[in-house]
Amino acid sequence: MYRFRPDLGIHRDRSGVTAIEFGLLAPVFLLILCAWIEVGLCLMMESTLDNAVRDASRLIRTGSATEATFKAAICAKMPVIPCASITYNVQSGSSFSALSVIAVSSTSTLASTGFNTGSSGSDMLVQVAYSKPAFFSSLLKAAGFGGNILIMTTLAFQNESY
């Protein structure tokens, strides 16, 4: 049977404890740090996309939008998001209940796109999405995600009388 013998010094030698603790805790700390950075980037891009869509939708609301001017207005307000990666769906209806939200496809984009500005007094639904490649995509893939994060905004409004 083992008996503690203070003269051996085995239980007092703590020279490798710091390295072992660092080795156990560092990956968890780095994973949390990477997640914070990724969430911060996504929130910044979400805010930028929301503001750009709100401002560009004013063109639709006043009846002065074409597809090209709408996309140009969105791209002008979003320096952090590549304009070619934006997908959008603009639909109009006689009532808000007649409008339906477009589903997201398996590739993290809008399943269908279109551009219909409606007429004076039409109820409108505008959806704009951006499939952002994850900054730490290898970590997301290892966690079971696809490596892309969908940033999407939806705006509903009624056209003004024009």
N, C-alpha and C positions, 0 to 999 in steps of 0.2 A: 504494500500500500504506500502511496506517495505521501510524504510529509513535507510541509513547507520548511525549507532551510534557508534562512536569510543570508547565510554565508556564501551561497552559490550566486546570488545576484541576478538570476534569470528574471525574476518578477520586477526588478527595479530598472532594467535596461529598457528605455523608451525611445531609443534613437530613431526607429523607423515608424513610429506612430503617426507623426505629422505627414509623412509621405503617403502612408496607407489611407489616412482620412482624406487627404487631398485627392487621391486617386478614386475614392468612392464618391465624393461630393462634387468634384469638378464637372463631370459630365452632366449631372442634374442641373447644376448652376448655369452651365453654358446653354443647355436646352431651354431653360426658362428665359435666359437673356435673349436668345435668338427668337423665341416666341414673342417677347415684348417688342422687339424691333419689328417683326413681321406685322404684328397687330397695329403698331404705330404707323407703319407705311400704308396699311390698308385703310385706316381711319383717315389719314391725310388725303388719300386718293378718293375715298368715298365722299368726303366733304367737298373736294374740288369738283367731282362729277355732279353732286347735287346742285351746287351753285351754277355750274355751266348749263345744266339742263333747265333749271329754273329761268335763267336769263334767256336762253335760246327759245324756250316755250313762249316767251312773250311775242315772238314773231308769229307763231301759229295763232295765238290768242287774238292778235290784231288783224289777221288775214293777210299778212305780207310775207309769208314763208313759202319757200320752195324747198325741195329736199336738199339742194346744194347750199342754200343760205342757212338752213337749219344746222346742217353738219358743220359748216364753216363757223357758225356762231358757237357751237359746242367746242370745236377744236381751238378757237381763239382764246377760250377761257381755261384751257387745260394744258399747261406746259409740261406737266409731269406724266401725262398719259399719251402714248402714241395714237395719233388720230386714226390711222389705218386699222387699228384693232377694235374700234368702237362699233358695236351693233346696236340697232335701235328699231323700235316698232311704234309707229304713231297711228292710232286708230280713232275714228269718230263714230258717234252713234246718236240716236234720238234721246236716249236716257243713259244714265250711268249703269243701270242694270243690264243694258244691252251690250256693254263692253266687257271683255274678258281678258284677264291677265295671261300673257303668253308664258308657257312653261319653259323651263330651262332644259336644254338638251344634255346628253351625256358628255358632251365635250365642253361643258361649262360656258355655253353661249345661249342666246335666245333661240328657241326652236324654230321660230319663223320671224321674218322681218317684213316691214311694209311702211308706207308713208301715205297717209290720207288725212289731209288737214281739215276736212269737213267744210261746213259753211257757217254763216253767221248764227250764233246761238247754239252750235253743236256741242255736245258733251265730248270731251277728249280724254284719251288715256295715252300717255307717253311713257315708254320704257326704254331706258338706255343701259347697256351693259358693257363691261370690259372684263375680259378674262386675263387676269394678271398672273404672269408666271411668278411663282413663289421665289422670294429671295433666297430662302433656304430650302429649295425644292427637294434635295436629297433627304433632308430630315422629314419632310412631309410624306414623301414616297415611302420612307421606312416606317412611318406611322400609319400607312394605309391610305393616304390621300393621293389624289392624282397629280399633285405638283402644281396645279393652277387654282387660283382663288377668284371666284366670280364677284365682281363689284358691280352692283346694279342699283339703279334708282328708278322709281315709278312716280309719276306725277299725274294727277287727275284735275281737270279744270273745265270750265265752260267758256267757249269762244265769246268774245264781245260782239256787240252788234256792229256790223260794218257793211 
